Amino acid sequence: MAGLLGKLTPQEQQELSELLRDRLVSLGRHVPSPRRARANGSVDQPCTASYGA
């Protein structure tokens, strides 16, 4: 599966990420905030804090 994900375009990766995030939220799972793209094209990095399982 990882090999297939690597062949997706950035837009396809983003769309898949949003679909998975929405599905997890609808199931009541906590998901980290999405990364936000900046005007210069860079992306904020996700929070690196670890959560207890």
PDB file with one MODEL, atoms N, CA, C and O in Angstrom:
MODEL        1
ATOM      1  N   MET A   1       0.829  -1.189   0.000  1.00  0.00           N
ATOM      2  CA  MET A   1       0.000   0.000   0.000  1.00  0.00           C
ATOM      3  C   MET A   1       0.879   1.260   0.000  1.00  0.00           C
ATOM      4  O   MET A   1       0.564   2.247  -0.666  1.00  0.00           O
ATOM      5  N   ALA A   2       1.979   1.210   0.754  1.00  0.00           N
ATOM      6  CA  ALA A   2       2.872   2.371   0.807  1.00  0.00           C
ATOM      7  C   ALA A   2       3.432   2.688  -0.570  1.00  0.00           C
ATOM      8  O   ALA A   2       3.586   3.859  -0.917  1.00  0.00           O
ATOM      9  N   GLY A   3       3.738   1.675  -1.353  1.00  0.00           N
ATOM     10  CA  GLY A   3       4.235   1.895  -2.698  1.00  0.00           C
ATOM     11  C   GLY A   3       3.219   2.597  -3.578  1.00  0.00           C
ATOM     12  O   GLY A   3       3.574   3.466  -4.374  1.00  0.00           O
ATOM     13  N   LEU A   4       1.965   2.225  -3.438  1.00  0.00           N
ATOM     14  CA  LEU A   4       0.907   2.873  -4.217  1.00  0.00           C
ATOM     15  C   LEU A   4       0.715   4.320  -3.787  1.00  0.00           C
ATOM     16  O   LEU A   4       0.515   5.199  -4.626  1.00  0.00           O
ATOM     17  N   LEU A   5       0.776   4.568  -2.482  1.00  0.00           N
ATOM     18  CA  LEU A   5       0.604   5.938  -1.993  1.00  0.00           C
ATOM     19  C   LEU A   5       1.695   6.852  -2.517  1.00  0.00           C
ATOM     20  O   LEU A   5       1.444   8.031  -2.770  1.00  0.00           O
ATOM     21  N   GLY A   6       2.900   6.330  -2.685  1.00  0.00           N
ATOM     22  CA  GLY A   6       4.001   7.125  -3.187  1.00  0.00           C
ATOM     23  C   GLY A   6       3.846   7.515  -4.646  1.00  0.00           C
ATOM     24  O   GLY A   6       4.520   8.430  -5.118  1.00  0.00           O
ATOM     25  N   LYS A   7       2.972   6.836  -5.360  1.00  0.00           N
ATOM     26  CA  LYS A   7       2.764   7.134  -6.777  1.00  0.00           C
ATOM     27  C   LYS A   7       1.641   8.140  -7.006  1.00  0.00           C
ATOM     28  O   LYS A   7       1.406   8.552  -8.141  1.00  0.00           O
ATOM     29  N   LEU A   8       0.952   8.536  -5.952  1.00  0.00           N
ATOM     30  CA  LEU A   8      -0.117   9.517  -6.083  1.00  0.00           C
ATOM     31  C   LEU A   8       0.465  10.913  -6.232  1.00  0.00           C
ATOM     32  O   LEU A   8       1.539  11.212  -5.711  1.00  0.00           O
ATOM     33  N   THR A   9      -0.256  11.758  -6.946  1.00  0.00           N
ATOM     34  CA  THR A   9       0.153  13.158  -7.049  1.00  0.00           C
ATOM     35  C   THR A   9      -0.085  13.832  -5.702  1.00  0.00           C
ATOM     36  O   THR A   9      -0.863  13.325  -4.894  1.00  0.00           O
ATOM     37  N   PRO A  10       0.562  14.956  -5.446  1.00  0.00           N
ATOM     38  CA  PRO A  10       0.304  15.676  -4.184  1.00  0.00           C
ATOM     39  C   PRO A  10      -1.182  15.994  -3.988  1.00  0.00           C
ATOM     40  O   PRO A  10      -1.686  15.919  -2.867  1.00  0.00           O
ATOM     41  N   GLN A  11      -1.875  16.342  -5.055  1.00  0.00           N
ATOM     42  CA  GLN A  11      -3.308  16.632  -4.940  1.00  0.00           C
ATOM     43  C   GLN A  11      -4.086  15.377  -4.546  1.00  0.00           C
ATOM     44  O   GLN A  11      -4.985  15.438  -3.708  1.00  0.00           O
ATOM     45  N   GLU A  12      -3.739  14.240  -5.151  1.00  0.00           N
ATOM     46  CA  GLU A  12      -4.407  12.983  -4.807  1.00  0.00           C
ATOM     47  C   GLU A  12      -4.104  12.592  -3.361  1.00  0.00           C
ATOM     48  O   GLU A  12      -4.987  12.107  -2.655  1.00  0.00           O
ATOM     49  N   GLN A  13      -2.868  12.799  -2.919  1.00  0.00           N
ATOM     50  CA  GLN A  13      -2.509  12.510  -1.536  1.00  0.00           C
ATOM     51  C   GLN A  13      -3.324  13.369  -0.579  1.00  0.00           C
ATOM     52  O   GLN A  13      -3.799  12.881   0.447  1.00  0.00           O
ATOM     53  N   GLN A  14      -3.488  14.659  -0.916  1.00  0.00           N
ATOM     54  CA  GLN A  14      -4.258  15.568  -0.068  1.00  0.00           C
ATOM     55  C   GLN A  14      -5.722  15.150  -0.007  1.00  0.00           C
ATOM     56  O   GLN A  14      -6.324  15.149   1.067  1.00  0.00           O
ATOM     57  N   GLU A  15      -6.294  14.797  -1.150  1.00  0.00           N
ATOM     58  CA  GLU A  15      -7.696  14.371  -1.187  1.00  0.00           C
ATOM     59  C   GLU A  15      -7.911  13.105  -0.366  1.00  0.00           C
ATOM     60  O   GLU A  15      -8.895  12.996   0.366  1.00  0.00           O
ATOM     61  N   LEU A  16      -6.994  12.151  -0.486  1.00  0.00           N
ATOM     62  CA  LEU A  16      -7.092  10.914   0.279  1.00  0.00           C
ATOM     63  C   LEU A  16      -6.957  11.197   1.772  1.00  0.00           C
ATOM     64  O   LEU A  16      -7.683  10.625   2.585  1.00  0.00           O
ATOM     65  N   SER A  17      -6.035  12.075   2.127  1.00  0.00           N
ATOM     66  CA  SER A  17      -5.850  12.452   3.521  1.00  0.00           C
ATOM     67  C   SER A  17      -7.127  13.059   4.100  1.00  0.00           C
ATOM     68  O   SER A  17      -7.526  12.733   5.218  1.00  0.00           O
ATOM     69  N   GLU A  18      -7.760  13.937   3.336  1.00  0.00           N
ATOM     70  CA  GLU A  18      -8.994  14.570   3.810  1.00  0.00           C
ATOM     71  C   GLU A  18     -10.116  13.551   3.960  1.00  0.00           C
ATOM     72  O   GLU A  18     -10.880  13.611   4.923  1.00  0.00           O
ATOM     73  N   LEU A  19     -10.224  12.612   3.014  1.00  0.00           N
ATOM     74  CA  LEU A  19     -11.248  11.572   3.114  1.00  0.00           C
ATOM     75  C   LEU A  19     -11.050  10.722   4.371  1.00  0.00           C
ATOM     76  O   LEU A  19     -11.999  10.445   5.104  1.00  0.00           O
ATOM     77  N   LEU A  20      -9.797  10.313   4.604  1.00  0.00           N
ATOM     78  CA  LEU A  20      -9.511   9.481   5.778  1.00  0.00           C
ATOM     79  C   LEU A  20      -9.762  10.248   7.073  1.00  0.00           C
ATOM     80  O   LEU A  20     -10.321   9.701   8.023  1.00  0.00           O
ATOM     81  N   ARG A  21      -9.348  11.517   7.110  1.00  0.00           N
ATOM     82  CA  ARG A  21      -9.559  12.348   8.291  1.00  0.00           C
ATOM     83  C   ARG A  21     -11.049  12.485   8.593  1.00  0.00           C
ATOM     84  O   ARG A  21     -11.472  12.322   9.738  1.00  0.00           O
ATOM     85  N   ASP A  22     -11.841  12.784   7.566  1.00  0.00           N
ATOM     86  CA  ASP A  22     -13.285  12.935   7.755  1.00  0.00           C
ATOM     87  C   ASP A  22     -13.911  11.643   8.259  1.00  0.00           C
ATOM     88  O   ASP A  22     -14.784  11.665   9.126  1.00  0.00           O
ATOM     89  N   ARG A  23     -13.462  10.519   7.714  1.00  0.00           N
ATOM     90  CA  ARG A  23     -14.010   9.214   8.126  1.00  0.00           C
ATOM     91  C   ARG A  23     -13.659   8.903   9.580  1.00  0.00           C
ATOM     92  O   ARG A  23     -14.512   8.447  10.341  1.00  0.00           O
ATOM     93  N   LEU A  24     -12.411   9.149   9.963  1.00  0.00           N
ATOM     94  CA  LEU A  24     -12.003   8.900  11.349  1.00  0.00           C
ATOM     95  C   LEU A  24     -12.771   9.795  12.320  1.00  0.00           C
ATOM     96  O   LEU A  24     -13.197   9.340  13.382  1.00  0.00           O
ATOM     97  N   VAL A  25     -12.946  11.057  11.959  1.00  0.00           N
ATOM     98  CA  VAL A  25     -13.699  11.983  12.820  1.00  0.00           C
ATOM     99  C   VAL A  25     -15.142  11.507  12.960  1.00  0.00           C
ATOM    100  O   VAL A  25     -15.705  11.547  14.055  1.00  0.00           O
ATOM    101  N   SER A  26     -15.748  11.052  11.850  1.00  0.00           N
ATOM    102  CA  SER A  26     -17.136  10.588  11.911  1.00  0.00           C
ATOM    103  C   SER A  26     -17.275   9.341  12.785  1.00  0.00           C
ATOM    104  O   SER A  26     -18.353   9.066  13.312  1.00  0.00           O
ATOM    105  N   LEU A  27     -16.184   8.588  12.939  1.00  0.00           N
ATOM    106  CA  LEU A  27     -16.200   7.407  13.807  1.00  0.00           C
ATOM    107  C   LEU A  27     -15.859   7.745  15.251  1.00  0.00           C
ATOM    108  O   LEU A  27     -15.806   6.865  16.111  1.00  0.00           O
ATOM    109  N   GLY A  28     -15.626   9.039  15.512  1.00  0.00           N
ATOM    110  CA  GLY A  28     -15.349   9.469  16.874  1.00  0.00           C
ATOM    111  C   GLY A  28     -13.890   9.393  17.278  1.00  0.00           C
ATOM    112  O   GLY A  28     -13.574   9.500  18.463  1.00  0.00           O
ATOM    113  N   ARG A  29     -13.000   9.212  16.325  1.00  0.00           N
ATOM    114  CA  ARG A  29     -11.573   9.125  16.627  1.00  0.00           C
ATOM    115  C   ARG A  29     -10.958  10.512  16.656  1.00  0.00           C
ATOM    116  O   ARG A  29     -11.356  11.392  15.893  1.00  0.00           O
ATOM    117  N   HIS A  30      -9.986  10.705  17.536  1.00  0.00           N
ATOM    118  CA  HIS A  30      -9.242  11.959  17.583  1.00  0.00           C
ATOM    119  C   HIS A  30      -8.190  11.928  16.488  1.00  0.00           C
ATOM    120  O   HIS A  30      -7.456  10.949  16.355  1.00  0.00           O
ATOM    121  N   VAL A  31      -8.116  12.986  15.712  1.00  0.00           N
ATOM    122  CA  VAL A  31      -7.079  13.108  14.683  1.00  0.00           C
ATOM    123  C   VAL A  31      -6.377  14.441  14.868  1.00  0.00           C
ATOM    124  O   VAL A  31      -7.009  15.415  15.278  1.00  0.00           O
ATOM    125  N   PRO A  32      -5.086  14.507  14.575  1.00  0.00           N
ATOM    126  CA  PRO A  32      -4.365  15.773  14.691  1.00  0.00           C
ATOM    127  C   PRO A  32      -4.901  16.790  13.692  1.00  0.00           C
ATOM    128  O   PRO A  32      -5.495  16.429  12.676  1.00  0.00           O
ATOM    129  N   SER A  33      -4.685  18.046  13.991  1.00  0.00           N
ATOM    130  CA  SER A  33      -5.115  19.109  13.085  1.00  0.00           C
ATOM    131  C   SER A  33      -4.398  18.957  11.747  1.00  0.00           C
ATOM    132  O   SER A  33      -3.241  18.539  11.699  1.00  0.00           O
ATOM    133  N   PRO A  34      -5.090  19.299  10.663  1.00  0.00           N
ATOM    134  CA  PRO A  34      -4.434  19.197   9.352  1.00  0.00           C
ATOM    135  C   PRO A  34      -3.323  20.219   9.225  1.00  0.00           C
ATOM    136  O   PRO A  34      -3.356  21.279   9.850  1.00  0.00           O
ATOM    137  N   ARG A  35      -2.334  19.881   8.398  1.00  0.00           N
ATOM    138  CA  ARG A  35      -1.261  20.832   8.110  1.00  0.00           C
ATOM    139  C   ARG A  35      -1.843  21.958   7.276  1.00  0.00           C
ATOM    140  O   ARG A  35      -2.727  21.736   6.449  1.00  0.00           O
ATOM    141  N   ARG A  36      -1.349  23.155   7.493  1.00  0.00           N
ATOM    142  CA  ARG A  36      -1.840  24.293   6.723  1.00  0.00           C
ATOM    143  C   ARG A  36      -0.763  24.763   5.765  1.00  0.00           C
ATOM    144  O   ARG A  36       0.390  24.947   6.152  1.00  0.00           O
ATOM    145  N   ALA A  37      -1.146  24.956   4.514  1.00  0.00           N
ATOM    146  CA  ALA A  37      -0.200  25.470   3.520  1.00  0.00           C
ATOM    147  C   ALA A  37      -0.070  26.976   3.701  1.00  0.00           C
ATOM    148  O   ALA A  37      -1.059  27.677   3.918  1.00  0.00           O
ATOM    149  N   ARG A  38       1.146  27.456   3.610  1.00  0.00           N
ATOM    150  CA  ARG A  38       1.404  28.885   3.703  1.00  0.00           C
ATOM    151  C   ARG A  38       1.412  29.497   2.311  1.00  0.00           C
ATOM    152  O   ARG A  38       1.422  28.782   1.309  1.00  0.00           O
ATOM    153  N   ALA A  39       1.407  30.807   2.256  1.00  0.00           N
ATOM    154  CA  ALA A  39       1.394  31.513   0.972  1.00  0.00           C
ATOM    155  C   ALA A  39       2.610  31.166   0.120  1.00  0.00           C
ATOM    156  O   ALA A  39       2.518  31.141  -1.107  1.00  0.00           O
ATOM    157  N   ASN A  40       3.754  30.898   0.762  1.00  0.00           N
ATOM    158  CA  ASN A  40       4.966  30.600  -0.007  1.00  0.00           C
ATOM    159  C   ASN A  40       5.067  29.125  -0.398  1.00  0.00           C
ATOM    160  O   ASN A  40       6.068  28.708  -0.981  1.00  0.00           O
ATOM    161  N   GLY A  41       4.042  28.337  -0.082  1.00  0.00           N
ATOM    162  CA  GLY A  41       4.019  26.940  -0.484  1.00  0.00           C
ATOM    163  C   GLY A  41       4.553  25.975   0.557  1.00  0.00           C
ATOM    164  O   GLY A  41       4.389  24.764   0.411  1.00  0.00           O
ATOM    165  N   SER A  42       5.198  26.490   1.621  1.00  0.00           N
ATOM    166  CA  SER A  42       5.672  25.590   2.672  1.00  0.00           C
ATOM    167  C   SER A  42       4.474  25.140   3.509  1.00  0.00           C
ATOM    168  O   SER A  42       3.398  25.736   3.451  1.00  0.00           O
ATOM    169  N   VAL A  43       4.680  24.099   4.272  1.00  0.00           N
ATOM    170  CA  VAL A  43       3.597  23.517   5.053  1.00  0.00           C
ATOM    171  C   VAL A  43       3.995  23.482   6.516  1.00  0.00           C
ATOM    172  O   VAL A  43       5.120  23.116   6.855  1.00  0.00           O
ATOM    173  N   ASP A  44       3.051  23.870   7.394  1.00  0.00           N
ATOM    174  CA  ASP A  44       3.303  23.747   8.828  1.00  0.00           C
ATOM    175  C   ASP A  44       3.486  22.284   9.168  1.00  0.00           C
ATOM    176  O   ASP A  44       2.799  21.424   8.617  1.00  0.00           O
ATOM    177  N   GLN A  45       4.398  21.996  10.063  1.00  0.00           N
ATOM    178  CA  GLN A  45       4.634  20.621  10.483  1.00  0.00           C
ATOM    179  C   GLN A  45       3.618  20.236  11.563  1.00  0.00           C
ATOM    180  O   GLN A  45       3.200  21.084  12.352  1.00  0.00           O
ATOM    181  N   PRO A  46       3.221  18.966  11.599  1.00  0.00           N
ATOM    182  CA  PRO A  46       2.262  18.530  12.613  1.00  0.00           C
ATOM    183  C   PRO A  46       2.888  18.569  14.004  1.00  0.00           C
ATOM    184  O   PRO A  46       4.109  18.586  14.157  1.00  0.00           O
ATOM    185  N   CYS A  47       2.047  18.582  14.976  1.00  0.00           N
ATOM    186  CA  CYS A  47       2.490  18.566  16.362  1.00  0.00           C
ATOM    187  C   CYS A  47       3.219  17.251  16.627  1.00  0.00           C
ATOM    188  O   CYS A  47       2.768  16.189  16.198  1.00  0.00           O
ATOM    189  N   THR A  48       4.338  17.324  17.330  1.00  0.00           N
ATOM    190  CA  THR A  48       5.122  16.117  17.590  1.00  0.00           C
ATOM    191  C   THR A  48       4.858  15.546  18.980  1.00  0.00           C
ATOM    192  O   THR A  48       5.515  14.590  19.392  1.00  0.00           O
ATOM    193  N   ALA A  49       3.907  16.119  19.701  1.00  0.00           N
ATOM    194  CA  ALA A  49       3.593  15.616  21.034  1.00  0.00           C
ATOM    195  C   ALA A  49       3.010  14.216  20.922  1.00  0.00           C
ATOM    196  O   ALA A  49       2.202  13.941  20.035  1.00  0.00           O
ATOM    197  N   SER A  50       3.417  13.345  21.813  1.00  0.00           N
ATOM    198  CA  SER A  50       2.876  11.983  21.779  1.00  0.00           C
ATOM    199  C   SER A  50       1.701  11.892  22.747  1.00  0.00           C
ATOM    200  O   SER A  50       1.690  12.521  23.805  1.00  0.00           O
ATOM    201  N   TYR A  51       0.738  11.110  22.361  1.00  0.00           N
ATOM    202  CA  TYR A  51      -0.470  10.922  23.162  1.00  0.00           C
ATOM    203  C   TYR A  51      -0.473   9.516  23.715  1.00  0.00           C
ATOM    204  O   TYR A  51      -0.029   8.578  23.053  1.00  0.00           O
ATOM    205  N   GLY A  52      -0.974   9.370  24.931  1.00  0.00           N
ATOM    206  CA  GLY A  52      -1.062   8.042  25.522  1.00  0.00           C
ATOM    207  C   GLY A  52      -2.098   7.208  24.810  1.00  0.00           C
ATOM    208  O   GLY A  52      -3.121   7.731  24.367  1.00  0.00           O
ATOM    209  N   ALA A  53      -1.852   5.932  24.696  1.00  0.00           N
ATOM    210  CA  ALA A  53      -2.784   5.065  23.982  1.00  0.00           C
ATOM    211  C   ALA A  53      -3.812   4.496  24.914  1.00  0.00           C
ATOM    212  O   ALA A  53      -4.683   3.739  24.485  1.00  0.00           O
TER     213      ALA A  53
ENDMDL
END
